[in-house]
Amino acid sequence: MAAIETGLLVPSPSASSPSSSVILTQDELKKIAAYKAVEYVESGMVLGLGTGSTAKHAVARIGELLKQGKLKNIIGIPTSKMTHEQALSVGIPLSDLDSHPVIDLAIDGADEVDPYLNLVKGRGGSLLREKMIEGACKKFIVIVDELKLVKYLGGSGLAMPVEIVPFCWKFTASRLQKLFQDSGCVAKLRTFGENDEPFVTDNGNYIVDLYFKTSIGDLKAASDSILQLPGVAEHGMFLDMATTVIVAGELGVTVKHK
């Protein structure tokens, strides 16, 4: 199980007195977790830069510290085109896995975190690049708000994404659904816009979102069975990858280490 250390949040300066309670929005909690994660960043590091509403706060903070001269000689490896653009806009020098096959530290959000620090990621659509980059890290820090904590992966009732090739996607989706029929699985193609156009990843693939009614059991076995299907590029279960999870909640920041 994960070891845990906790720290209290500093009261907001906008509070009129120390005793007044401050209700933090979900985005403010994400920002607190992101800033805490950036404390682990040191000058000279090669960094994996995550994607999404939590990771963007970490990217912005790293850019800020570079500008202030508090961090130097940082190289960022972005996990998506969106993060690539943001990192350039805040002045983070970028490279890729071909030039830097070993990454010192990656910081990214997650959609679910179980008690063993296994994750579901990819509801933002960047799971394949995230897994390639975060799988090449010495340390992988995950930043979440407390709503992302679940008893088991799939436990939020929200999507567990699988990136697939567009060719005969219905065939692949139906095979994925069949794999987990005992868990009441429903597989849906991710779409967007008024015309329900298929969502296309940075790699030109589609995403099938899996929804489970009950636990899928052995995660390693589930992972293997998904990846054995021809047409599957990658899935959103990040098993045994996070080394630290930082959780921001109303009562403070909890840091869980592997």
Phi, psi and chi 1 to 4 in degrees:
 res  aa     phi    psi   chi1   chi2   chi3   chi4
   1 MET       -  164.0  -78.0  -69.8  -81.2      -
   2 ALA   -77.6  140.6      -      -      -      -
   3 ALA   -80.5  149.9      -      -      -      -
   4 ILE  -130.2  136.9  -64.4  177.6      -      -
   5 GLU  -127.4  144.8   80.6 -171.8   42.1      -
   6 THR  -123.7  153.5   48.9      -      -      -
   7 GLY  -139.7  149.0      -      -      -      -
   8 LEU   -86.6  150.5  -70.1  176.9      -      -
   9 LEU   -73.1  146.4  -68.7 -175.7      -      -
  10 VAL   -76.6  132.9 -178.6      -      -      -
  11 PRO   -60.0  146.9  -17.9   27.2      -      -
  12 SER   -65.1  137.8  161.8      -      -      -
  13 PRO   -62.3  -19.2    5.8  -10.4      -      -
  14 SER   -77.2   -9.8   63.3      -      -      -
  15 ALA   -66.7  134.8      -      -      -      -
  16 SER   -72.5  -27.8   52.5      -      -      -
  17 SER  -148.6  159.4   73.9      -      -      -
  18 PRO   -57.1  -27.2  -20.4   28.7      -      -
  19 SER   -86.6  -12.2   62.1      -      -      -
  20 SER   -73.9  138.0   63.2      -      -      -
  21 SER   -86.5  141.3   60.6      -      -      -
  22 VAL  -113.5  121.6 -179.5      -      -      -
  23 ILE   -89.4  119.0  -56.3  -60.4      -      -
  24 LEU   -93.7  137.8  -64.1  167.6      -      -
  25 THR   -74.2  165.6   64.9      -      -      -
  26 GLN   -60.3  -37.8 -162.7  177.8    0.0      -
  27 ASP   -67.3  -36.8 -167.3   57.6      -      -
  28 GLU   -65.7  -38.1  -75.2  167.2  -25.3      -
  29 LEU   -64.4  -41.1  -68.9  175.3      -      -
  30 LYS   -61.0  -40.6  -71.5  174.6  178.5 -179.1
  31 LYS   -65.8  -41.0 -164.7  170.4 -171.2  176.4
  32 ILE   -61.7  -45.4  -71.7  162.7      -      -
  33 ALA   -63.5  -41.0      -      -      -      -
  34 ALA   -64.4  -44.5      -      -      -      -
  35 TYR   -64.0  -38.1  -83.3   43.7      -      -
  36 LYS   -62.7  -41.4  177.2   72.1  177.0  166.3
  37 ALA   -63.6  -38.3      -      -      -      -
  38 VAL   -67.4  -18.7  174.5      -      -      -
  39 GLU   -62.0  -21.2  -70.5  174.8   16.7      -
  40 TYR   -83.0   -9.7  -69.2   79.7      -      -
  41 VAL   -80.5  134.2  175.7      -      -      -
  42 GLU  -123.2  153.8  -65.0  169.8   16.2      -
  43 SER   -55.4  144.4  -68.4      -      -      -
  44 GLY    87.8   -0.4      -      -      -      -
  45 MET   -83.5  150.0  -80.8 -173.7  166.0      -
  46 VAL   -95.2  123.5  177.7      -      -      -
  47 LEU  -117.0  134.7  -61.8  176.4      -      -
  48 GLY   -83.1  123.6      -      -      -      -
  49 LEU  -104.0  115.4  -56.5  175.0      -      -
  50 GLY   -73.4  178.3      -      -      -      -
  51 THR  -126.0  142.4  -64.0      -      -      -
  52 GLY   124.1 -178.0      -      -      -      -
  53 SER   -69.7  -21.5   58.3      -      -      -
  54 THR   -92.1  -46.5  -50.0      -      -      -
  55 ALA   -62.0  -30.2      -      -      -      -
  56 LYS   -62.0  -30.3   72.8  176.6 -175.4 -167.2
  57 HIS   -67.6  -37.1  -69.1  -56.9      -      -
  58 ALA   -67.8  -42.0      -      -      -      -
  59 VAL   -61.9  -44.7  173.5      -      -      -
  60 ALA   -61.2  -41.6      -      -      -      -
  61 ARG   -66.6  -40.8  179.5   67.1  174.1  154.9
  62 ILE   -62.1  -42.6  -68.6  161.2      -      -
  63 GLY   -59.9  -41.5      -      -      -      -
  64 GLU   -61.4  -46.8 -151.3  174.5   89.5      -
  65 LEU   -68.0  -32.8  -65.8  172.8      -      -
  66 LEU   -64.6  -44.5  -81.0  168.6      -      -
  67 LYS   -62.5  -37.6 -154.1  169.2  -83.0  177.7
  68 GLN   -78.4   -7.8  -67.2  168.2    2.0      -
  69 GLY    80.5    7.9      -      -      -      -
  70 LYS   -79.8  -22.3  -67.7  175.7 -177.5  170.2
  71 LEU  -122.5  144.5  -76.8  176.7      -      -
  72 LYS  -138.4  157.3  -65.4 -172.3  171.3  100.1
  73 ASN    52.2   45.4  -56.0  -38.1      -      -
  74 ILE   -92.5  139.5  -67.5  -67.5      -      -
  75 ILE  -121.2  127.6  -65.8  171.6      -      -
  76 GLY  -102.7  140.2      -      -      -      -
  77 ILE  -116.3  103.9  -45.9  -74.4      -      -
  78 PRO   -78.9  147.2   25.4  -27.4      -      -
  79 THR   -94.9    2.9   53.6      -      -      -
  80 SER  -162.3  166.0   65.2      -      -      -
  81 LYS   -64.4  -36.7  -69.6  176.3 -178.2  173.9
  82 MET   -62.3  -46.0 -167.4 -167.2  -58.6      -
  83 THR   -67.6  -35.7  -60.1      -      -      -
  84 HIS   -55.9  -48.5 -173.7  -82.2      -      -
  85 GLU   -64.9  -44.4  -74.1  167.2   18.7      -
  86 GLN   -62.6  -44.7 -174.0 -157.5   -1.6      -
  87 ALA   -61.9  -43.0      -      -      -      -
  88 LEU   -61.7  -40.4  -74.9  179.9      -      -
  89 SER   -66.7  -25.8   76.6      -      -      -
  90 VAL  -102.6    8.7  -61.6      -      -      -
  91 GLY    85.1   24.9      -      -      -      -
  92 ILE   -91.0  121.6  -58.4  173.6      -      -
  93 PRO   -64.8  137.1  -15.5   28.2      -      -
  94 LEU  -117.7  155.3  -61.6  179.8      -      -
  95 SER  -148.9 -158.7 -172.0      -      -      -
  96 ASP  -145.4  177.6   57.9   30.7      -      -
  97 LEU   -67.0  -28.6  -79.7  175.0      -      -
  98 ASP   -61.6  -39.8  -69.0  -24.8      -      -
  99 SER   -85.0  -28.6  -53.1      -      -      -
 100 HIS  -132.9   78.9  -64.1  -83.1      -      -
 101 PRO   -69.9  -14.4   19.6  -26.6      -      -
 102 VAL  -118.7  128.4  178.8      -      -      -
 103 ILE  -112.2  135.2  -64.7  171.5      -      -
 104 ASP   -68.4  -44.3  -64.4  -57.3      -      -
 105 LEU  -156.1  137.5  172.5   70.3      -      -
 106 ALA  -121.3  146.1      -      -      -      -
 107 ILE  -126.4  126.2  -61.4  173.7      -      -
 108 ASP  -154.9  162.8 -155.0   -8.0      -      -
 109 GLY   -86.2 -177.3      -      -      -      -
 110 ALA  -151.7  157.9      -      -      -      -
 111 ASP   -91.4  -29.4  -58.0  -51.9      -      -
 112 GLU  -146.6  147.4  -66.8 -175.9   -3.8      -
 113 VAL  -134.3  125.3 -179.1      -      -      -
 114 ASP   -92.5  175.5   79.7    3.1      -      -
 115 PRO   -62.1  -18.0  -24.3   34.2      -      -
 116 TYR   -99.8   12.2  -55.3   97.5      -      -
 117 LEU    67.0   22.4  -51.6 -168.8      -      -
 118 ASN   -77.5  151.1  -66.3  -48.6      -      -
 119 LEU  -126.7  154.1  -39.7  168.9      -      -
 120 VAL  -110.1  128.9  168.3      -      -      -
 121 LYS  -132.9  167.0  -70.3  178.7   49.4   51.1
 122 GLY   107.8    5.4      -      -      -      -
 123 ARG   -68.7  -15.9  -71.7 -174.8 -166.4  146.7
 124 GLY   -88.3   -7.1      -      -      -      -
 125 GLY    94.2    8.1      -      -      -      -
 126 SER  -111.3   23.0  -55.4      -      -      -
 127 LEU   -61.3  -36.9   60.9  146.4      -      -
 128 LEU   -65.9  -49.6  176.8   52.8      -      -
 129 ARG   -67.1  -37.0  -66.6 -170.9 -172.3 -168.5
 130 GLU   -59.8  -44.5  -73.3  172.2  -16.8      -
 131 LYS   -69.1  -37.6 -162.5  172.6  -81.7 -168.2
 132 MET   -61.5  -44.4  -73.2  177.1   71.8      -
 133 ILE   -77.7  -43.9  -71.6  163.9      -      -
 134 GLU   -74.7  -18.0  -72.6  148.9   12.5      -
 135 GLY   -78.8  -11.2      -      -      -      -
 136 ALA  -104.4   16.6      -      -      -      -
 137 CYS   -99.0  145.3  -70.4      -      -      -
 138 LYS   -72.8  -39.5  -66.5  176.9 -168.7  169.7
 139 LYS  -133.6  139.7  -72.4 -176.6  178.4  170.5
 140 PHE  -128.5  108.8  176.1   24.9      -      -
 141 ILE   -99.3  125.7  -60.9  178.7      -      -
 142 VAL  -107.2  133.4  176.4      -      -      -
 143 ILE  -118.6  125.7   44.1 -178.7      -      -
 144 VAL  -142.7  162.7  -67.3      -      -      -
 145 ASP   -94.3  164.5   61.5   82.4      -      -
 146 GLU   -65.3  -15.7   60.0 -167.3   -9.3      -
 147 LEU   -67.8  -15.2  -62.7  177.2      -      -
 148 LYS   -86.9   -5.7  -57.2  -61.8 -168.4  -56.3
 149 LEU   -78.2  129.6  -57.7  179.9      -      -
 150 VAL  -130.8  160.8  -66.5      -      -      -
 151 LYS   -76.0  -33.3  -71.4 -177.7  178.5  155.8
 152 TYR  -149.1  154.3   59.9   88.9      -      -
 153 LEU   -64.2  132.4  -68.2 -165.7      -      -
 154 GLY    94.5   -6.6      -      -      -      -
 155 GLY   -69.3  -15.8      -      -      -      -
 156 SER   -78.4  -13.2   67.4      -      -      -
 157 GLY    78.6    0.5      -      -      -      -
 158 LEU   -94.8 -178.9  -59.9  172.9      -      -
 159 ALA   -67.5  141.3      -      -      -      -
 160 MET  -111.2  107.2 -159.2  -79.0  -79.9      -
 161 PRO   -79.4  146.9   -3.9   20.0      -      -
 162 VAL  -130.9  125.0 -178.5      -      -      -
 163 GLU   -87.6  126.4 -175.4  161.3  -19.7      -
 164 ILE  -130.4  160.6   65.8  166.1      -      -
 165 VAL   -75.2  148.2  -62.7      -      -      -
 166 PRO   -65.1  -26.7  -23.5   34.0      -      -
 167 PHE   -56.8  121.3  175.2   73.2      -      -
 168 CYS    48.9   49.8  -67.0      -      -      -
 169 TRP   -62.2  -30.9   68.0  -97.2      -      -
 170 LYS   -64.2  -38.9  -72.4  179.0 -174.0  169.8
 171 PHE   -60.4  -47.7  172.3   76.6      -      -
 172 THR   -66.0  -42.3  -52.7      -      -      -
 173 ALA   -61.2  -41.1      -      -      -      -
 174 SER   -70.3  -33.1   99.5      -      -      -
 175 ARG   -68.3  -37.4  -68.2 -172.3   80.0 -175.6
 176 LEU   -63.6  -44.4  -76.0  165.9      -      -
 177 GLN   -61.6  -41.0 -175.7  165.6  -58.2      -
 178 LYS   -64.9  -35.5 -126.8  173.0 -112.6  164.1
 179 LEU   -55.2  -37.4  -89.1 -176.8      -      -
 180 PHE  -116.9   31.7  -60.1  106.0      -      -
 181 GLN   -62.8  -28.9   58.6 -171.2   10.4      -
 182 ASP   -67.0  -20.6  -69.2  -10.2      -      -
 183 SER   -97.7   12.1  -57.1      -      -      -
 184 GLY    67.8   34.8      -      -      -      -
 185 CYS   -68.5  137.2  177.9      -      -      -
 186 VAL  -121.2  128.7  175.4      -      -      -
 187 ALA  -107.3  126.8      -      -      -      -
 188 LYS  -129.5  135.0  -67.9 -178.2 -178.6  172.4
 189 LEU   -68.2  133.1 -178.8   71.5      -      -
 190 ARG   -76.9  127.8 -174.1  177.7  -59.7 -177.9
 191 THR  -127.9  170.3   57.8      -      -      -
 192 PHE  -148.5  163.2   72.2   97.9      -      -
 193 GLY    77.3  172.9      -      -      -      -
 194 GLU   -66.4  -30.0  -72.4  173.3   19.6      -
 195 ASN   -92.5    9.9  -59.3  -34.0      -      -
 196 ASP    51.6   48.4  -78.0  -16.2      -      -
 197 GLU   -68.9  143.3  -65.4  -71.9  -43.2      -
 198 PRO   -60.3  136.5  -21.1   31.3      -      -
 199 PHE   -69.7  131.8  172.7   87.5      -      -
 200 VAL  -114.0  129.0  178.6      -      -      -
 201 THR   -75.9  172.4   69.4      -      -      -
 202 ASP   -58.8  -20.5  -75.8  -11.1      -      -
 203 ASN   -97.2    6.5  -44.0  -58.1      -      -
 204 GLY    80.2   15.3      -      -      -      -
 205 ASN  -101.5  172.5  -68.1  -36.9      -      -
 206 TYR  -100.7  167.3  -71.4  174.4      -      -
 207 ILE  -124.8  129.5  -74.0 -176.2      -      -
 208 VAL  -104.8  123.8  168.9      -      -      -
 209 ASP   -93.6  127.6  -72.8  -42.0      -      -
 210 LEU  -101.1  132.2  -55.5 -177.6      -      -
 211 TYR  -117.7  129.8  -61.8   86.8      -      -
 212 PHE  -115.0  142.6  -54.2  110.4      -      -
 213 LYS   -86.9  -32.6  -69.7 -151.8  164.8   63.1
 214 THR  -134.9  173.4   58.4      -      -      -
 215 SER   -59.7  145.2  166.4      -      -      -
 216 ILE   -90.5    4.5   57.3  173.0      -      -
 217 GLY    77.2 -131.9      -      -      -      -
 218 ASP   -64.2  111.3 -177.8  -26.9      -      -
 219 LEU   -69.2  -36.9  -62.3  176.4      -      -
 220 LYS   -64.0  -42.7 -178.7   74.4  175.2   68.7
 221 ALA   -65.3  -40.6      -      -      -      -
 222 ALA   -62.4  -44.4      -      -      -      -
 223 SER   -58.7  -48.5  165.3      -      -      -
 224 ASP   -61.5  -41.7  -69.6  -13.7      -      -
 225 SER   -69.0  -33.0   60.5      -      -      -
 226 ILE   -68.1  -47.8  -67.6  170.7      -      -
 227 LEU   -69.4  -19.5  -66.7  174.4      -      -
 228 GLN   -76.9  -14.1  -81.5  166.3    6.9      -
 229 LEU   -76.0  123.3  -70.8 -178.2      -      -
 230 PRO   -61.3  138.5  -17.8   29.5      -      -
 231 GLY   103.1  -16.0      -      -      -      -
 232 VAL   -90.7  129.7  166.8      -      -      -
 233 ALA   -90.5  -45.4      -      -      -      -
 234 GLU  -170.7  160.2 -168.5   49.5   84.0      -
 235 HIS  -120.6  169.1   60.9   68.3      -      -
 236 GLY   -92.0   10.2      -      -      -      -
 237 MET   -85.4  120.4  -72.1 -174.4  -73.6      -
 238 PHE  -106.7   94.5  -75.9   49.3      -      -
 239 LEU   -95.6  129.6  -50.9  178.6      -      -
 240 ASP    59.2   32.0 -103.2  -15.6      -      -
 241 MET  -108.5  -38.0  -72.4  177.5   64.9      -
 242 ALA   -70.3  132.4      -      -      -      -
 243 THR   -97.9  -26.3   50.3      -      -      -
 244 THR  -143.6  137.5  -60.2      -      -      -
 245 VAL  -122.3  125.7  174.3      -      -      -
 246 ILE  -106.3  119.5  -62.5  173.9      -      -
 247 VAL  -113.1  121.3 -174.5      -      -      -
 248 ALA   -99.6  127.3      -      -      -      -
 249 GLY  -134.3  176.6      -      -      -      -
 250 GLU   -58.1  -29.9  -78.2  -62.6  -25.5      -
 251 LEU   -97.1   -2.7  -61.7  176.2      -      -
 252 GLY   146.7 -171.8      -      -      -      -
 253 VAL  -106.4  129.0  172.9      -      -      -
 254 THR  -110.1  132.0  -51.4      -      -      -
 255 VAL  -112.3  118.9  179.9      -      -      -
 256 LYS  -110.5  127.5  -56.1 -179.1 -177.1 -159.0
 257 HIS  -108.3  146.5  -63.1  -70.0      -      -
 258 LYS   -59.1      - -122.2  -30.3 -173.6 -137.0
